[in-house]
Amino acid sequence: MTKIDGVLHDFKTAPNPRRVRIYLAEKGLSVETNDINIMAREQKADGFVAKNPTGQIPVLELPDGTCISESVSICRYVEGLYPDPPLFGTTPLAQAQIDMWLRRIELKLMYTIGQVWVHGHELTKGLGLHNEFSADLGRKGAAAGYRLCNDALAGREFIAADSYSIADAVLLATVDFGSFVGVAYDPALTNLARWHETMSARPSAKA
């Protein structure tokens, strides 16, 4: 396994760093990691905010001190260095379809699950942001997002392309985070359930 230069600032149970770890595992790559305890708010400390002004993880810190944040952006950087196997598409159409699904997953699913996490989960009570109306909107939005993915997966093995892509990694981390938050998909969504079982069986899912 090839080790890439740099340090990934990570937290094992957080969904966005997990996207990067799944992606790297699919590429046959590894990276040194540094655990940032987000439950202890370490990502908001001055030293970390100097690396990423949004105070969020993951962050890939390169040997020269350059820091890249945002999970998909980190993966795009790595894709440029190690293009095989290609997980962002190799044709204009495939690249556009993968980007399209990345946006849909972010806006229709991850954002809505995040609303439930911030406004309605037991572990975030200390933030002082709980609002049941917002949490309920998130639950309804997540249900719609799951249905969108389920419909798209009818007769398809992967969410965005004819082979595994970054969109599958992002969706898997998002769906599993939904279960953690208490916003799991309806088992009646059989296309999504089939996809989830298949993706969860890949070795990269354990990354």
VMD Tcl script that draws the C-alpha trace (Angstrom):
set ca {
  {0.00 0.00 0.00}
  {1.36 3.40 -1.01}
  {1.55 6.01 1.73}
  {0.83 9.58 0.68}
  {2.77 12.52 2.10}
  {1.05 14.49 4.83}
  {-1.13 14.05 7.89}
  {-4.89 13.62 7.85}
  {-6.52 15.31 10.83}
  {-9.25 12.82 11.57}
  {-11.89 11.59 14.03}
  {-12.85 7.95 13.66}
  {-16.60 8.25 14.21}
  {-17.15 11.43 12.16}
  {-18.66 10.92 8.69}
  {-16.63 13.41 6.66}
  {-13.17 12.08 7.57}
  {-14.53 8.59 6.96}
  {-15.28 9.55 3.36}
  {-11.59 10.23 2.86}
  {-10.53 6.99 4.55}
  {-12.94 4.96 2.39}
  {-11.69 6.72 -0.74}
  {-8.04 6.10 0.17}
  {-8.74 2.43 0.88}
  {-10.39 2.03 -2.53}
  {-7.28 3.58 -4.10}
  {-4.92 1.33 -2.16}
  {-3.43 4.34 -0.37}
  {-2.72 5.16 3.26}
  {-1.87 8.30 5.19}
  {-0.69 9.18 8.67}
  {-3.61 10.31 10.82}
  {-3.95 12.62 13.80}
  {-7.04 12.23 15.95}
  {-8.96 15.45 16.65}
  {-11.61 14.88 19.32}
  {-14.59 16.85 18.03}
  {-16.66 15.93 21.07}
  {-14.10 17.80 23.16}
  {-14.26 20.67 20.60}
  {-10.57 20.30 19.74}
  {-11.37 21.39 16.17}
  {-12.32 24.82 17.52}
  {-9.01 25.41 19.31}
  {-6.86 28.27 18.02}
  {-4.10 25.93 16.87}
  {-6.48 23.94 14.71}
  {-8.44 26.92 13.40}
  {-5.11 28.17 12.05}
  {-5.13 25.08 9.82}
  {-8.81 25.38 8.86}
  {-10.65 28.63 9.67}
  {-14.02 26.84 9.63}
  {-12.91 24.72 12.59}
  {-13.93 21.46 10.93}
  {-12.38 18.15 9.97}
  {-10.98 16.50 7.94}
  {-7.88 18.47 7.04}
  {-4.97 17.09 5.03}
  {-1.80 18.86 6.16}
  {1.03 18.57 3.64}
  {4.72 18.43 4.61}
  {5.22 22.11 3.69}
  {2.38 23.16 6.01}
  {-0.23 23.65 3.28}
  {-3.65 22.53 4.54}
  {-6.50 21.23 2.40}
  {-9.92 20.96 4.02}
  {-13.28 19.63 2.78}
  {-13.41 15.88 2.25}
  {-14.10 15.84 -1.49}
  {-11.43 18.49 -2.12}
  {-8.89 16.33 -0.30}
  {-9.90 13.38 -2.45}
  {-9.64 15.46 -5.65}
  {-6.10 16.45 -4.66}
  {-5.15 12.81 -4.11}
  {-6.84 11.80 -7.38}
  {-4.54 14.18 -9.23}
  {-1.50 12.52 -7.70}
  {-2.74 8.94 -8.00}
  {-5.25 8.75 -10.87}
  {-5.59 4.95 -10.90}
  {-8.05 3.52 -10.24}
  {-10.11 6.55 -11.29}
  {-12.86 7.40 -8.81}
  {-13.89 10.80 -10.21}
  {-14.71 9.61 -13.73}
  {-12.65 9.53 -16.90}
  {-15.06 11.10 -19.40}
  {-16.83 14.49 -19.29}
  {-20.19 12.74 -18.88}
  {-19.03 10.46 -16.06}
  {-17.34 13.36 -14.27}
  {-20.49 15.45 -14.53}
  {-22.70 12.64 -13.27}
  {-20.42 12.00 -10.32}
  {-20.36 15.72 -9.46}
  {-24.14 15.83 -9.81}
  {-24.58 13.03 -7.30}
  {-22.04 14.47 -4.91}
  {-24.13 17.65 -4.81}
  {-27.37 15.73 -4.37}
  {-25.97 13.64 -1.54}
  {-24.61 16.74 0.21}
  {-27.72 18.90 -0.17}
  {-30.55 16.37 -0.04}
  {-29.16 13.93 2.51}
  {-26.07 14.99 4.45}
  {-27.43 18.47 5.14}
  {-30.77 17.16 6.33}
  {-29.22 14.48 8.55}
  {-26.95 17.21 9.90}
  {-30.02 19.20 10.92}
  {-31.16 16.29 13.06}
  {-27.66 15.88 14.52}
  {-27.34 19.55 15.49}
  {-30.92 20.23 16.53}
  {-32.21 16.94 17.89}
  {-29.51 14.50 19.01}
  {-28.70 13.74 22.63}
  {-24.95 14.21 22.07}
  {-25.34 17.80 20.80}
  {-27.52 19.14 23.60}
  {-24.56 21.02 25.05}
  {-24.30 23.21 21.94}
  {-27.50 25.02 22.92}
  {-28.89 24.77 19.39}
  {-31.65 22.19 19.84}
  {-34.82 23.05 17.99}
  {-37.41 20.33 17.44}
  {-38.95 22.09 14.45}
  {-35.59 22.14 12.66}
  {-34.89 18.55 13.67}
  {-38.24 17.43 12.27}
  {-37.57 19.25 9.01}
  {-34.29 17.37 8.84}
  {-36.02 14.02 9.36}
  {-38.51 14.75 6.58}
  {-35.76 15.99 4.27}
  {-33.61 12.93 4.93}
  {-36.53 10.62 4.13}
  {-36.93 12.41 0.79}
  {-33.19 12.18 0.14}
  {-33.21 8.45 0.78}
  {-36.10 8.03 -1.65}
  {-34.18 9.99 -4.29}
  {-31.20 7.66 -3.95}
  {-33.40 4.57 -3.88}
  {-35.10 5.55 -7.14}
  {-31.75 6.25 -8.81}
  {-30.40 2.84 -7.79}
  {-33.14 0.89 -9.57}
  {-31.26 -1.51 -11.83}
  {-27.91 0.07 -10.92}
  {-24.99 -1.24 -8.88}
  {-23.46 2.18 -8.15}
  {-25.05 5.55 -7.45}
  {-23.37 7.73 -10.08}
  {-21.38 5.71 -12.58}
  {-20.92 2.26 -14.09}
  {-18.17 1.53 -11.57}
  {-17.38 2.51 -7.98}
  {-16.82 6.25 -7.56}
  {-16.21 8.86 -4.89}
  {-20.00 9.33 -4.82}
  {-20.42 5.81 -3.44}
  {-17.88 6.51 -0.70}
  {-19.64 9.75 0.23}
  {-23.08 8.14 0.20}
  {-21.97 5.20 2.34}
  {-20.50 7.47 5.01}
  {-23.66 9.59 4.89}
  {-26.09 6.67 5.16}
  {-24.16 5.19 8.08}
  {-24.09 8.57 9.81}
  {-27.86 8.74 9.36}
  {-28.20 5.45 11.22}
  {-25.93 6.74 13.99}
  {-28.01 9.90 14.34}
  {-31.26 7.92 14.39}
  {-32.37 8.82 10.86}
  {-31.96 5.48 9.11}
  {-33.51 4.77 5.72}
  {-36.77 2.84 5.49}
  {-35.97 -0.86 4.81}
  {-38.79 -0.77 2.24}
  {-36.36 1.18 0.03}
  {-35.03 -2.06 -1.37}
  {-32.72 -0.59 -4.00}
  {-30.93 1.51 -1.39}
  {-30.86 -1.43 1.04}
  {-29.27 -3.67 -1.61}
  {-26.69 -1.01 -2.48}
  {-25.92 -0.41 1.20}
  {-25.37 -4.11 1.87}
  {-23.07 -4.40 -1.14}
  {-21.03 -1.30 -0.31}
  {-20.76 -2.26 3.36}
  {-19.27 -5.60 2.33}
  {-16.38 -3.94 0.49}
  {-13.12 -3.94 2.50}
  {-12.92 -0.15 2.18}
  {-16.08 0.22 4.29}
  {-14.03 -0.73 7.35}
  {-11.52 2.06 6.79}
}
mol new
graphics top color blue
foreach p $ca { graphics top sphere $p radius 0.5 }
foreach p [lrange $ca 0 end-1] q [lrange $ca 1 end] { graphics top cylinder $p $q radius 0.2 }
display resetview
